[in-house]
Amino acid sequence: MNELNGQRLLVIGGGRGIGAGIAARARELGMDVVVGAREPSTIEGGVRLDLTDEATIATAAARVGAVDHVVTLGSLPHDVPIAELDRDRVVAAFEAKVIGPLLVAKHVEIRRSMTLFSGVVGWRPGPGSVVKGVTNGAVDFAVRHLAANLAPVRVNAVAPGVIDSGAWDGKGDAKSAFLTGAAGQTLVGRHGELDDVVEAAIWIMRSDYVDGQTIHVDGGRR
Ligand SMILES: NC(=O)c1ccc[n+]([C@@H]2O[C@H](COP(=O)([O-])OP(=O)(O)OC[C@H]3O[C@@H](n4cnc5c(N)ncnc54)[C@H](OP(=O)(O)O)[C@@H]3O)[C@@H](O)[C@H]2O)c1
């Protein structure tokens, strides 16, 4: 296990949700944290980086310089039935989860580890979630291939189940029933909390012998 204290971390998508939780915990552990975001002006340590735009990735990489770790969480969901697929939104979903992280690997000087974010839907096919499922599955393969290409830099993924990260707040009054339903689909009988998945990302950064893996943090849902 390496001590994270003093190490430099770039969290892409760290302005809210799970990414903000990782940035906050990393700061508590003494890490020097930079946050890549589409709108960085109000974010502590923010630098502009849009995963759908390679020029912003290259500019951010030059500005940030070498980092010990990158965690990338960008997600542009397009949860619709097959008949309603919009090509541009399908492409954007792949850019946020898969293509953008590949270009981050191209441009950012990474010393120790890179962590991508997948999700349990990749392993639980169902109607209306084909884009989320295929992009999350692609992340699982991306980390194996990136690990082989970036070695000795380690590359892994976290695949969360349903986490009450703020991402579901848009459901309004239906959120509570949604989380209860999600809890019932796990083996542990609850939905995920921010800390469950934040600690997994921190553990991956510290674990020098974990490489090319997807770590499932889903209460057994898969
Ligand atoms: N929460 C869950 O239940 C759950 C379950 C399975 C998987 N996951 C995965 O875990 C990750 C984090 O989830 P979350 O719950 O924290 O989601 P979230 O609250 O929706 O956060 C998504 C993050 O992605 C950023 N983002 C979107 N498009 C981007 C782009 N083009 N360039 C850079 N950043 C971009 C957003 O930044 P802006 O502020 O600019 O929009 C935001 O910070 C995602 O990959 C998600 O798919 C979450």
The ligand as an SDF file (V2000), in Angstrom:
LIG
                    3D

 48 52  0  0  0  0  0  0  0  0999 V2000
  -24.7980    7.0640   -8.7150 N   0  0  0  0  0  0  0  0  0  0  0  0
  -25.0450    5.8110   -9.1250 C   0  0  0  0  0  0  0  0  0  0  0  0
  -26.0200    5.1620   -8.6850 O   0  0  0  0  0  0  0  0  0  0  0  0
  -24.1350    5.1650  -10.1380 C   0  0  0  0  0  0  0  0  0  0  0  0
  -24.3980    3.8360  -10.5000 C   0  0  0  0  0  0  0  0  0  0  0  0
  -23.5680    3.2080  -11.4270 C   0  0  0  0  0  0  0  0  0  0  0  0
  -22.5100    3.9100  -11.9910 C   0  0  0  0  0  0  0  0  0  0  0  0
  -22.2870    5.1940  -11.6220 N   0  0  0  0  0  0  0  0  0  0  0  0
  -21.1810    5.9140  -12.2850 C   0  0  0  0  0  0  0  0  0  0  0  0
  -20.3820    6.6030  -11.3570 O   0  0  0  0  0  0  0  0  0  0  0  0
  -19.9080    7.8190  -11.9560 C   0  0  0  0  0  0  0  0  0  0  0  0
  -20.2470    9.0070  -11.0770 C   0  0  0  0  0  0  0  0  0  0  0  0
  -21.6420    8.9640  -10.8320 O   0  0  0  0  0  0  0  0  0  0  0  0
  -22.4130   10.0990  -10.0070 P   0  0  0  0  0  0  0  0  0  0  0  0
  -23.5150    9.4260   -9.3150 O   0  0  0  0  0  0  0  0  0  0  0  0
  -21.4650   10.9350   -9.2250 O   0  0  0  0  0  0  0  0  0  0  0  0
  -23.0100   10.9170  -11.2580 O   0  0  0  0  0  0  0  0  0  0  0  0
  -23.3060   12.4410  -11.4780 P   0  0  0  0  0  0  0  0  0  0  0  0
  -23.6530   13.0830  -10.1760 O   0  0  0  0  0  0  0  0  0  0  0  0
  -24.2810   12.4780  -12.5830 O   0  0  0  0  0  0  0  0  0  0  0  0
  -21.9090   12.9970  -11.9430 O   0  0  0  0  0  0  0  0  0  0  0  0
  -21.4430   12.8320  -13.2370 C   0  0  0  0  0  0  0  0  0  0  0  0
  -20.2070   13.6820  -13.3820 C   0  0  0  0  0  0  0  0  0  0  0  0
  -19.7620   13.5670  -14.7230 O   0  0  0  0  0  0  0  0  0  0  0  0
  -19.3940   14.8630  -15.1550 C   0  0  0  0  0  0  0  0  0  0  0  0
  -19.4320   14.9380  -16.5950 N   0  0  0  0  0  0  0  0  0  0  0  0
  -20.4700   14.6790  -17.4230 C   0  0  0  0  0  0  0  0  0  0  0  0
  -20.1160   14.8840  -18.6810 N   0  0  0  0  0  0  0  0  0  0  0  0
  -18.8120   15.2910  -18.6610 C   0  0  0  0  0  0  0  0  0  0  0  0
  -17.8880   15.6500  -19.6680 C   0  0  0  0  0  0  0  0  0  0  0  0
  -18.2380   15.6580  -20.9550 N   0  0  0  0  0  0  0  0  0  0  0  0
  -16.6520   16.0290  -19.2940 N   0  0  0  0  0  0  0  0  0  0  0  0
  -16.2950   16.0340  -17.9970 C   0  0  0  0  0  0  0  0  0  0  0  0
  -17.1180   15.6810  -16.9980 N   0  0  0  0  0  0  0  0  0  0  0  0
  -18.3700   15.3240  -17.3360 C   0  0  0  0  0  0  0  0  0  0  0  0
  -20.4190   15.7620  -14.4960 C   0  0  0  0  0  0  0  0  0  0  0  0
  -19.9780   17.0810  -14.5030 O   0  0  0  0  0  0  0  0  0  0  0  0
  -20.9550   18.3370  -14.7850 P   0  0  0  0  0  0  0  0  0  0  0  0
  -21.1390   18.9630  -13.4520 O   0  0  0  0  0  0  0  0  0  0  0  0
  -20.1820   19.1700  -15.7460 O   0  0  0  0  0  0  0  0  0  0  0  0
  -22.2360   17.8150  -15.3880 O   0  0  0  0  0  0  0  0  0  0  0  0
  -20.4550   15.1570  -13.1030 C   0  0  0  0  0  0  0  0  0  0  0  0
  -19.4250   15.6700  -12.3050 O   0  0  0  0  0  0  0  0  0  0  0  0
  -20.5410    7.8920  -13.3460 C   0  0  0  0  0  0  0  0  0  0  0  0
  -19.6370    7.3960  -14.3070 O   0  0  0  0  0  0  0  0  0  0  0  0
  -21.7310    6.9660  -13.2240 C   0  0  0  0  0  0  0  0  0  0  0  0
  -22.1180    6.3920  -14.4650 O   0  0  0  0  0  0  0  0  0  0  0  0
  -23.0710    5.8380  -10.7160 C   0  0  0  0  0  0  0  0  0  0  0  0
  1  2  1  0
  2  3  2  0
  2  4  1  0
  4  5  1  0
  4 48  2  0
  5  6  2  0
  6  7  1  0
  7  8  2  0
  8  9  1  0
  8 48  1  0
  9 10  1  0
  9 46  1  0
 10 11  1  0
 11 12  1  0
 11 44  1  0
 12 13  1  0
 13 14  1  0
 14 15  2  0
 14 16  1  0
 14 17  1  0
 17 18  1  0
 18 19  2  0
 18 20  1  0
 18 21  1  0
 21 22  1  0
 22 23  1  0
 23 24  1  0
 23 42  1  0
 24 25  1  0
 25 26  1  0
 25 36  1  0
 26 27  1  0
 26 35  1  0
 27 28  2  0
 28 29  1  0
 29 30  1  0
 29 35  2  0
 30 31  1  0
 30 32  2  0
 32 33  1  0
 33 34  2  0
 34 35  1  0
 36 37  1  0
 36 42  1  0
 37 38  1  0
 38 39  2  0
 38 40  1  0
 38 41  1  0
 42 43  1  0
 44 45  1  0
 44 46  1  0
 46 47  1  0
M  CHG  2   8   1  16  -1
M  END
$$$$
